[in-house]
Amino acid sequence: MHELLKETIAKALQQCLDLKPEERFLVITDKFRRSIGVEFFEVAAEMGAEAVMVEIIPTGGHGMEPPAQVANLWKQSDVFVAPTTFSLTHTMAREEACDHGSRGATLPGITEEILTRALNVDYNEMARLTQQLCEILNHGRKVRLITPAGTDLTFSIGDREAQADNGLYREPGQYGNLPAGEAYIAPMEETAEGIMVVDGAMAGEGEIDQPITIEIKKGLAVSFSGGQSAENLRELLAQHPAEAATLAEFGIGTNPAAKISQIVLEDEKVLGTVHLALGNNLHFGGNIDVPIHLDGILKSPTFWIDDKLVMENGLFKI
């Protein structure tokens, strides 16, 4: 595994991040992902980068800010990776670093098995599909989504711009996840109506005990049913302001090597799935600024953008 891990990390640094000798390279990690952080640090150093690794105490939740001194260090980097327990993607620290020109990838919940499998893909082909979906979203105005598990949801995306997480973060300010593979957009607040049923995985929960049925009214999750996982989600959201229950993201997986592993970093990238998130969307076109962002994975979806059938039972129709 060690040699394959090193080879995969080298591919990520070269092909995905275009790391160059003498660039300032920052690894942000924590005690649970330290071994992967060390591998990134060592490979980057071997490539001639000015590598620095910093270990933080796990933040305790997806979307929570890292310490201020880390945020300041982040802004001074040219390239970064963040293999951490909890996601730093939707944080002001990440946004400000990218505004200063840093480029890189967050890897919340990453494992060696996921890294070596789901990062070994054809990035050009994945980027082509991801960009095609973004263009469809950008030209659309309304989404209708259904699934065999019982999802039946509509929402507006207005004239918001979709984001392509394609694994290629080579220009200043570009960022995304590794493993990559999704097109995503922030629905217009207060427009979502219907039922979403999470039957794949739920961020913050791990493996769900049974599907979570969430009723959405005027863009907010108003009720949760389906077992202990549903109750855990309700209790977690109750610890935050009411707008944390906003339907914040609609995403479409495009990674053919990803599979549902109960680690949402990978789960949301699975080809043939979509995901819906509750919470923060301030950093990709929305208006909700809360310290939480929770993705739920929906299997075998069918959805339309305006009148265009884009996916049917998990298969693309484009």
DAJOGI-V539443 format. One record per residue. N is the residue number from 1. RES is the residue in one small letter. OMEGA is omega in whole degrees, -180 to 180 (* if undefined). Layout:
# DAJOGI-V539443
N|RES|OMEGA ; N|RES|OMEGA
This chain:
# DAJOGI-V539443
1|m|-172 ; 2|h|-179 ; 3|e|178 ; 4|l|179 ; 5|l|179 ; 6|k|180 ; 7|e|-180 ; 8|t|179 ; 9|i|177 ; 10|a|177 ; 11|k|180 ; 12|a|-178 ; 13|l|-178 ; 14|q|-172 ; 15|q|-176 ; 16|c|-172 ; 17|l|179 ; 18|d|-180 ; 19|l|-178 ; 20|k|176 ; 21|p|177 ; 22|e|172 ; 23|e|179 ; 24|r|-174 ; 25|f|-177 ; 26|l|171 ; 27|v|173 ; 28|i|-177 ; 29|t|176 ; 30|d|-171 ; 31|k|-178 ; 32|f|180 ; 33|r|-174 ; 34|r|-175 ; 35|s|178 ; 36|i|176 ; 37|g|179 ; 38|v|179 ; 39|e|177 ; 40|f|-179 ; 41|f|-175 ; 42|e|179 ; 43|v|179 ; 44|a|178 ; 45|a|178 ; 46|e|179 ; 47|m|176 ; 48|g|179 ; 49|a|174 ; 50|e|-168 ; 51|a|175 ; 52|v|175 ; 53|m|177 ; 54|v|179 ; 55|e|178 ; 56|i|169 ; 57|i|179 ; 58|p|-172 ; 59|t|178 ; 60|g|180 ; 61|g|177 ; 62|h|178 ; 63|g|177 ; 64|m|-173 ; 65|e|172 ; 66|p|178 ; 67|p|-176 ; 68|a|-179 ; 69|q|176 ; 70|v|177 ; 71|a|179 ; 72|n|178 ; 73|l|-179 ; 74|w|-178 ; 75|k|-179 ; 76|q|-177 ; 77|s|171 ; 78|d|-177 ; 79|v|180 ; 80|f|163 ; 81|v|-178 ; 82|a|172 ; 83|p|-174 ; 84|t|178 ; 85|t|-179 ; 86|f|-173 ; 87|s|172 ; 88|l|-175 ; 89|t|-174 ; 90|h|180 ; 91|t|176 ; 92|m|-180 ; 93|a|178 ; 94|r|-178 ; 95|e|-179 ; 96|e|177 ; 97|a|179 ; 98|c|176 ; 99|d|177 ; 100|h|175 ; 101|g|178 ; 102|s|177 ; 103|r|179 ; 104|g|-171 ; 105|a|170 ; 106|t|-177 ; 107|l|-176 ; 108|p|178 ; 109|g|-174 ; 110|i|172 ; 111|t|178 ; 112|e|-178 ; 113|e|179 ; 114|i|-177 ; 115|l|-175 ; 116|t|180 ; 117|r|-168 ; 118|a|175 ; 119|l|-179 ; 120|n|-178 ; 121|v|173 ; 122|d|-174 ; 123|y|180 ; 124|n|179 ; 125|e|179 ; 126|m|178 ; 127|a|179 ; 128|r|179 ; 129|l|-178 ; 130|t|180 ; 131|q|177 ; 132|q|178 ; 133|l|177 ; 134|c|180 ; 135|e|176 ; 136|i|178 ; 137|l|-177 ; 138|n|179 ; 139|h|-179 ; 140|g|-180 ; 141|r|-175 ; 142|k|180 ; 143|v|167 ; 144|r|-173 ; 145|l|174 ; 146|i|175 ; 147|t|177 ; 148|p|-178 ; 149|a|176 ; 150|g|175 ; 151|t|171 ; 152|d|-168 ; 153|l|173 ; 154|t|176 ; 155|f|177 ; 156|s|171 ; 157|i|174 ; 158|g|178 ; 159|d|178 ; 160|r|-175 ; 161|e|177 ; 162|a|-179 ; 163|q|179 ; 164|a|175 ; 165|d|-171 ; 166|n|178 ; 167|g|-179 ; 168|l|-176 ; 169|y|-170 ; 170|r|-177 ; 171|e|180 ; 172|p|177 ; 173|g|-180 ; 174|q|-179 ; 175|y|175 ; 176|g|178 ; 177|n|160 ; 178|l|-2 ; 179|p|-179 ; 180|a|174 ; 181|g|173 ; 182|e|166 ; 183|a|-175 ; 184|y|-176 ; 185|i|177 ; 186|a|175 ; 187|p|175 ; 188|m|-180 ; 189|e|175 ; 190|e|-178 ; 191|t|-175 ; 192|a|179 ; 193|e|174 ; 194|g|-176 ; 195|i|169 ; 196|m|-180 ; 197|v|180 ; 198|v|-177 ; 199|d|178 ; 200|g|-180 ; 201|a|-180 ; 202|m|178 ; 203|a|180 ; 204|g|-174 ; 205|e|-171 ; 206|g|-179 ; 207|e|180 ; 208|i|-178 ; 209|d|173 ; 210|q|-178 ; 211|p|179 ; 212|i|178 ; 213|t|-175 ; 214|i|176 ; 215|e|-178 ; 216|i|175 ; 217|k|-180 ; 218|k|175 ; 219|g|-177 ; 220|l|172 ; 221|a|-174 ; 222|v|177 ; 223|s|-177 ; 224|f|178 ; 225|s|175 ; 226|g|178 ; 227|g|-176 ; 228|q|179 ; 229|s|178 ; 230|a|179 ; 231|e|178 ; 232|n|179 ; 233|l|179 ; 234|r|-179 ; 235|e|179 ; 236|l|180 ; 237|l|-179 ; 238|a|179 ; 239|q|-175 ; 240|h|178 ; 241|p|-175 ; 242|a|-177 ; 243|e|174 ; 244|a|179 ; 245|a|179 ; 246|t|170 ; 247|l|-165 ; 248|a|-173 ; 249|e|167 ; 250|f|-177 ; 251|g|-177 ; 252|i|-178 ; 253|g|-177 ; 254|t|-177 ; 255|n|-177 ; 256|p|-179 ; 257|a|-179 ; 258|a|175 ; 259|k|-180 ; 260|i|-175 ; 261|s|-175 ; 262|q|170 ; 263|i|-166 ; 264|v|175 ; 265|l|178 ; 266|e|-174 ; 267|d|-175 ; 268|e|180 ; 269|k|-172 ; 270|v|176 ; 271|l|-180 ; 272|g|175 ; 273|t|166 ; 274|v|175 ; 275|h|176 ; 276|l|-178 ; 277|a|172 ; 278|l|174 ; 279|g|-171 ; 280|n|170 ; 281|n|-175 ; 282|l|-171 ; 283|h|175 ; 284|f|169 ; 285|g|-180 ; 286|g|-175 ; 287|n|-173 ; 288|i|-178 ; 289|d|177 ; 290|v|-176 ; 291|p|180 ; 292|i|177 ; 293|h|-172 ; 294|l|-180 ; 295|d|173 ; 296|g|-175 ; 297|i|-180 ; 298|l|-176 ; 299|k|176 ; 300|s|-176 ; 301|p|166 ; 302|t|178 ; 303|f|179 ; 304|w|168 ; 305|i|-168 ; 306|d|-180 ; 307|d|-176 ; 308|k|174 ; 309|l|-177 ; 310|v|-179 ; 311|m|177 ; 312|e|-180 ; 313|n|175 ; 314|g|180 ; 315|l|-180 ; 316|f|179 ; 317|k|-177 ; 318|i|*
